[in-house]
């Protein structure tokens, strides 16, 4: 009796688990039979077996069919155990059990009997796998599968799609499936009614189907396809315009970052600093250097490069101001020549110490990729971050200029240096701090540029002329003018490039600025104060 009492809990557990164990055994038996049929059937019979596997409702079915399509489904000859090949390199292949997904380690490839698939069946498997995905409980998976069907629907799948469309609850998935079916009907059946479904679609497969319909012998189909293509072309033009505007704003943001530091130093000190581009270059190289110090962590390196790039460029700027510029105040031509010489020295220094070759800075994962607005418009994340970064830097400078003592003194020296001196402001100290601030912002521009272009000794030379144009166009020393001028010039240049070319576009922009300066010599936002009036 004691033994029976001690075993009674175990018996109860076994009794409760018995239905589940029995069901699992039944499922494994059915799965074994399906896989055996797939392995032993002819290519003609395999299609029916594949459809049976797809309709079995087994969660493992998709994995089996994927492995079958890529010749990675097989069985071990000695035991008959079905396996999926995980890695097929060398003599020994890493495999897992097709039924339990248990890793079985390495097996000699000679002991594996691969279940072969031909090209015709492989093509049909794509549609079958899509149907399996369309029954997924995850809406995103169903939507991805529906979009992948566009242009790849076959006769068998076309018969099943209406039923799937009616059963689908998500409107976006329904729309994608309806479009996929319409593409098939236009291409294969010349269905005029389906053409209306494709009107306004931005999908490339839909446009290809309409272009094929325009070459048809049916005048009604041709007319409908032409009307649909006309509406699509209008939408494509709008999306191309939006993309051009986005690239223009991103280019303008780069110009703002490159010019805003120059606007401060030029406005306060009246110095034409031709080495400003090399300060941008130093910020970019600082980003590259941080990634060398933190290999495998590009995101952390980029974040740390923001303060590091600012400090490196600011210290270099202060060194230039103390060693060269302070001795040439009031002599703009000599200052221009001296800073041009400094720029050449910095370029050669980088070539000697680091390399004359360009360096690539790794973009972090969170800055990679793009945001898809629709099938004809996607916005790259790295440029989006550059735009946001430029606005943050601009806002930070505005706070410094409006809310700090340094900003007050800078504005005072900018408007009237002599009066500021008489009020006790140390103009020399303001010059040092201002030049350091402007140079540091140039370093931040280099950090941003490292994410959209290669880093090289000549990086800054590509932006120094454009920076001066932005400063003059916006109004010397005016931050709002620099922001508006940078974004405007970037957008205008991007609009002109498609039909004028890169070089001619820059020439046209320069001509426009010259004409504008003739009408408004002091730029969009003229400097205020007695010094400006003089």
Secondary structure, DSSP 8 states (H G I E B T S, - for coil): -HHHHHHHHHHHHHHHHHHHHHHHHHHHHHHHHHHHHHHHS-HHHHHHHHHHHHTT--TTHHHHHHHHHTT-EEEETTT--EEEEEE--SSEEEEEETTT--EEEEEEGGGEEE----HHHHHHHHHHHHHHHHT-S-HHHHHHHHHHTTT---HHHHHHHHHHHHH---HHHHHHHHHHHHHHIIIII--HHHHHHHTT---HHHHHHHHHHHTSS-HHHHHHHHHHHHHHHHHHHHHHHHHHHHHHHHHHHHHHHHHHHHHHHHHHH----TTHHHHHHHHHHHHHHHHHHSTT-HHHHHHHHHHHHHHHHHHHHHHHHHHTGGGGTT-HHHHHHHHHHHHHHHHHHHHHHT-SS-B-----GGGSSEEEEETTEEEEHHHHHHHHHHHHHHHHHHHHHHHSHHHHHHHHHHH-HHHHHHTT--HHHHHHHHHHHHHHHHHHHHHHHTTTS-B-TTTGGGTHHHHHHHHHHH-TT-HHHHHHHHHHHHHHHHHHHHHH-HHHHHHHHHHHHHHHHHH-TT-SS---SHHHH-
